């Protein structure tokens, strides 16, 4: 004999199911909002920031306002137009997949870079003094984060960072394509504050490398 569920019980079941779906949707929305506007994760592609960051490590990037960027911050930025040519616009499924990946905190493509802030807007950055140190407005810069054995720079330069822009360099100076390599590009190798995605605050993978990333401002 077949039995049927009483109407009230069926309604309660549907109500609980609807609430569960709503809670799940809200939770997913919150995760997406946090990943989009607060934190993102990135994979380190090269050795240019060694020893602070090594290839294959995943890092947590905290979104920061332009006025909060400090010298010594390790940042992720969009180098399109300065460090890289604009990539072709994706089409069809590739475009849809890219949009979903960005919502989940991943930014596919080769235009995102990670470097350290060396020069702030309005500062004069010079290489180098008689001891081989970088100068910021004529004052030697202490750089304890440099890769062992590396000089602060093998390329001589003297640039005043324009308003609203940053001078960026890798910690592994002998293996870093950074602002020095783009002196002839728009902005003289500097990057707009508007292109900053966020500040690297921690290494999250692999487990043996997990830890925070300091601001290491130097002086």
C-alpha positions in Angstrom: 0.0 0.0 0.0 1.3 3.4 -0.9 1.3 6.2 1.6 1.5 9.9 0.9 3.2 12.5 3.0 0.9 14.8 4.9 0.7 18.3 3.3 2.1 20.1 6.3 5.1 17.8 6.6 5.8 18.2 2.8 5.6 22.0 3.2 8.0 21.9 6.2 10.5 19.8 4.1 10.3 22.2 1.2 10.8 25.2 3.6 13.8 23.6 5.2 15.3 22.9 1.8 14.7 26.4 0.6 16.4 27.8 3.7 19.4 25.5 3.3 19.8 26.7 -0.3 19.5 30.3 0.7 22.1 29.9 3.5 24.4 28.2 1.1 23.9 31.0 -1.5 24.6 33.7 1.1 27.7 31.9 2.3 29.0 31.5 -1.3 28.3 35.2 -2.0 30.2 36.3 1.1 33.2 34.1 0.1 33.2 35.7 -3.4 32.9 39.2 -2.0 35.8 38.6 0.4 37.9 37.1 -2.4 37.1 39.9 -4.8 37.3 42.9 -2.5 39.5 41.9 0.5 41.9 39.0 -0.3 43.0 37.0 -3.2 45.5 34.1 -3.7 48.3 34.0 -6.3 51.1 31.6 -7.3 54.7 32.8 -7.5 55.9 32.2 -11.0 59.6 32.9 -10.9 62.7 33.3 -8.7 62.7 37.1 -8.9 61.5 37.6 -5.2 63.8 35.0 -3.7 64.5 34.4 -0.9 61.3 36.0 0.5 59.1 34.2 -2.1 60.0 31.1 -4.1 58.5 29.7 -7.4 55.4 27.6 -6.8 54.5 29.1 -3.5 51.0 30.4 -3.1 50.5 33.7 -1.4 47.7 35.6 0.2 47.2 39.1 -1.1 45.4 41.8 0.9 43.7 44.5 -1.1 45.0 47.9 -0.1 44.1 51.5 -0.9 46.6 53.5 -2.9 47.4 55.7 0.1 48.3 52.7 2.2 51.2 51.4 0.0 54.5 51.8 1.8 58.1 51.4 0.7 59.2 47.8 1.4 55.7 46.4 0.7 55.7 43.3 -1.5 52.8 43.9 -3.9 51.0 42.1 -6.8 50.1 44.5 -9.6 48.8 44.4 -13.2 51.7 45.3 -15.4 49.7 45.7 -18.6 51.0 48.6 -20.6 54.2 48.9 -18.5 55.7 45.5 -17.8 53.7 43.7 -20.4 51.7 44.3 -23.6 48.0 44.1 -23.4 46.8 40.5 -24.0 44.2 39.8 -26.6 40.6 39.8 -25.4 39.4 36.2 -24.6 36.3 35.0 -26.4 33.5 32.5 -25.8 34.1 29.9 -23.1 37.6 31.3 -22.3 36.1 34.7 -21.5 33.4 33.1 -19.2 36.0 30.9 -17.5 38.3 33.9 -16.9 35.4 35.8 -15.3 34.6 32.9 -13.0 38.3 32.5 -12.1 38.6 36.2 -11.2 35.5 35.9 -8.9 37.2 32.9 -7.1 40.4 34.9 -6.6 42.5 33.7 -9.4 43.6 36.0 -12.2 44.7 34.0 -15.2 47.2 35.5 -17.7 50.8 36.7 -17.7 50.2 40.4 -16.8 50.3 40.1 -13.0 53.6 40.6 -11.3 55.0 40.5 -7.7 57.7 43.0 -6.8 58.8 45.1 -3.8 58.1 48.8 -3.5 61.4 50.7 -3.6 60.3 54.2 -4.7 57.1 56.1 -3.7 55.5 59.0 -5.6 57.7 62.1 -5.8 60.9 60.4 -4.6 64.2 60.4 -6.5 65.7 56.9 -6.7 69.3 56.6 -7.8 71.8 53.8 -8.4 74.2 53.9 -6.8 76.5 55.6 -4.2 80.2 54.7 -3.8 79.2 51.7 -1.6 76.9 50.4 -4.3 73.7 51.3 -2.3 70.5 52.7 -3.8 69.7 56.2 -2.8 66.3 57.6 -1.9 66.3 61.4 -2.1 70.1 61.1 -1.6 69.9 58.9 1.5 71.2 55.3 1.3 68.6 52.6 1.4 69.0 49.6 3.8 67.8 46.5 2.0 68.1 43.4 4.3 65.8 41.4 2.0 68.2 41.3 -0.9 69.1 37.9 -2.3 72.5 36.8 -0.8 75.4 37.8 -3.1 73.3 40.3 -5.2 74.2 43.9 -5.6 71.4 46.4 -5.2 71.6 47.0 -8.9 73.9 46.3 -11.8 72.0 48.9 -13.9 72.6 52.6 -13.2 69.6 54.9 -13.1 68.4 58.2 -11.7 64.7 58.7 -11.8 62.1 60.9 -10.0 59.0 58.8 -9.5 56.0 60.6 -10.9 52.9 61.4 -8.8 50.6 58.4 -8.5 53.2 55.9 -9.5 55.7 53.4 -7.9 59.3 52.2 -8.6 59.3 48.4 -8.1 62.2 45.9 -7.9 62.6 42.2 -7.2 64.6 41.0 -4.2 66.7 38.7 -6.5 68.1 41.7 -8.4 70.3 39.6 -10.7 67.3 37.6 -11.8 64.5 40.1 -11.8 62.8 41.9 -14.7 61.5 45.0 -12.9 61.3 48.8 -13.2 65.0 49.0 -14.3 64.2 46.9 -17.4 61.4 49.2 -18.5 63.1 52.6 -18.3 62.1 53.2 -21.9 58.5 52.2 -21.4 55.6 54.6 -20.6 56.1 56.0 -17.1 59.9 55.3 -17.3 59.4 51.8 -15.7 57.1 53.1 -12.9 53.7 51.5 -12.3 50.5 53.3 -11.5 49.0 53.0 -8.0 45.7 52.2 -9.8 47.3 49.0 -11.1 48.2 47.7 -7.6 46.1 44.6 -6.8 47.2 44.2 -3.2 49.9 43.5 -0.7 51.4 40.1 -0.1 50.7 39.3 3.6 51.4 35.5 3.9 52.6 32.4 2.2 49.9 29.7 2.4 51.4 26.8 0.5 53.4 24.6 0.7 53.0 23.8 4.4 56.8 24.0 5.0 56.8 27.7 3.8 53.7 28.9 5.5 54.2 32.2 7.3 53.6 35.9 7.2 55.4 38.4 4.8 56.6 41.5 6.6 56.7 45.0 5.1 60.5 45.3 5.4 60.5 49.0 4.8 64.3 49.6 5.0 65.6 53.1 5.7 
